[in-house]
Every structure is written in C-alpha cells, then in structure tokens.
Amino acid sequence: MSFCIGRIAASALVVAGLVSLHGQQPAASGPDEDLFGLSSLPLLRHAETRSISAENPNGEKGGGAKAVPDAGSAASELGVGWKVRPAIDLPHQQTVTLATVKGPGVIKHIWMTVDPKAYRDCVLRFYWDNETSPSVEVPLGDFFAEGHGERYNVNSLMVTVNPSGGFNSYWPMPFRKSARITIENQGTETIDSFFYQITYSLEEVPVAAAYFHAQWRRSMTSREHPEHVILDGVEGQGQYVGTFIAWTQLSDGWWGEGEMKFFIDGDKQNPTINGTGTEDYFGGAWGFGSTFSAPFSGYPFYEKKAGEVPKHALYRWHVVDPIRFDSDLKVTIQALGWWPNGKFQPLTDDIASVAYWYQIEPHKPFPPLPPREERFPR
C-alpha cells in the first residue's frame, strides 16, 4: 500500500504484495500503477498463513477444531470437529490474551464481534517484539471507528463494520520477534460470546518496516483554548496514517469550523500542515449535509435524539497521503462554531479520538488511558 512508500518502501511493498521476499518486483506493474497489489495476487511467495480464533487459540498448523463438546454444547450430538468453541467469555476486571505469535510476520486482518456494552468497557492492547509498553491501547469500539458506544456500519478501506457489528481491521501490522494482543474487560460484569479471528502471515520483515501504533484520547475543549490534542509526544521516524473522532456536540448550531493541524519535526507555534475546516479534513464540504462512508474518509454516524446532545463520528485514512515525520509529531483539531454576529464561536465540546501511525521502536509510553468512568459515552 502506498502509505508506506518512501523511507519504509521495502516494508510497504512486501506488506502490500508488490515485492516478493526475494526482492523481485512484479513485471506487470509498480507501486504507482498497482496501489492495492492486485496484480501480485497470482505471484507465489515464501510465507505461511495462520489464523487465531477461539477454535484454534494458538494458531497452530492443524490445531483447529480440537475442542470436545460437553452435554450442554450445541455440538454435543456431532462431536469433536464441529462448531464446539466459536467464542469466549471476557470475565469482568480481567485481561484475556487473544494472541501470542512468534515472528517474524505481519498481521493481515482482524475480525471481532461482541455486544455493544463492550465497546467502551473493553480495551485492546497490542505489543510488538516483547515490549512492555503497548503500541496500541484503544477501547474496542473506537479502534474499529465505532464511537459513543454505538453500533453503525462503516464501509472504508482500512476498517469495515458490517451488519450487525462485524468489526474488521485491514491495517498491516509487521513484527519481528513477537506479537501479543490482549483485551481487558474493565466493566462490572462478564461479557459472553466474544468472537474473534486474527489472521497473519509468517514471513521475513524488511529492515525498513515500521511498527503500527494507535492511541485513544478524550478531552473537553474550552472557550479559552478550543482545541483537542489527537496525538503528542511521538518521537522517532514514521508516518501518520489515520484519524477517527467521536465528537459530542454541546452547543447549538454548526460545530465543525475548526482546523486540523500537524506539527512536524520541531514545529512549535506554527504547524507545517494546516487544514481549512473539520468537514474539509474528513473529505466533505459545506457542513456535510448527510452521512457517508467512503474508502479513505467518512462521516458514518450522526445522531440527535430528543432530549439528547448531538453526536458525530468521522474517520480519515491517510493511505495515499501519509503524513511523514523524521523526529517528532503533534496533531490537533480545533472546535469552532459561529456566533450570530458572524464571528467564530469557541466551543466546549466533548471529543474522543484515535490516532493511527507507524513508527520505529522504541516508542514513548502513552499517557495513562482514562479509567472506565471517564470513557462513558454521554
């Protein structure tokens, strides 16, 4: 995928299937002509595909469908080899390890589904190469662009949410020594029937490949400084590849006049990249007018019920236009509306966001994730 072309070109082309592990480029086309690697699908490569699920929790070769049904199982009359253990329970106040994989390899696809009560109560964490500080720490729903603890469809390139709540992530996630994925249920009750499938490829990872990261933040903007920080404190080389925002509007009228800003490689007061408005950054214009869901950007959710505040959800994937940085990165968005006199109104809105990026390791530890009660939707 072209979001990795450049300083991590070798990694990206392998991940996207545009270059084989032996360094041979397909004769049919190069990366500019074959953005998604479709012409490389017929090409053979030295890799092993594995997949972890409740039916094969270790992803072992020949390791699936081994669960033995008990008398209460729906498969009790069929026996071993049928649909015995398709899901697991998530005990309250406990962390469950979903996957532990020895590298090198690349996670290709993650699918999950569960009751919406888990969307903000459960936290996903990903660890690469035996690190102790997670590279991904995001509430379950928000990681898949489901904000406000709500379920709605998303039809994008990197994340899809299909009826009725099938979560899919297609971000390529390379690792060299190991990958570990956990989910913590911070709620007060056990959540049953959690389904998951994590598909990966065991293969060599180029030296230039960076690691996938994702971080959740939430803040209440103020009239004195109506700005939400999406990402800060990133050090090292990498590229920013995506934004998801769950925006709760606490004022009447239009809420999206604020600008998106990227402070790159030492920028202080003034950013290198400065957008022109919230709906502009997310690929729309003139206040959206309706919801939409497209490959690289979308506004898939808007809700305003009687007696409730308006809620919005937006995503923007920098697949063809990654924001590259060599030493550091900060990302912010303003919260602005209009006063009746035609002047900008600074808004006090409730904004939660997920930043997605690739960078070299080690990364700086994330700010503490807000506790469960500070993640409650309004």
Helices and strands as residue ranges (DSSP letters): G 2-4, H 9-16, G 38-40, E 48-53, E 88-90, E 94-102, E 105-113, H 118-121, E 122-128, E 136-139, H 140-143, E 154-155, E 159-162, E 166-169, E 173-175, E 178-185, E 191-202, E 211-220, E 227-235, E 238-248, E 260-264, E 273-274, H 278-281, E 292-293, E 297-303, E 311-317, E 323-325, E 328-334, E 336-338, E 344-346, E 350-359, G 372-374
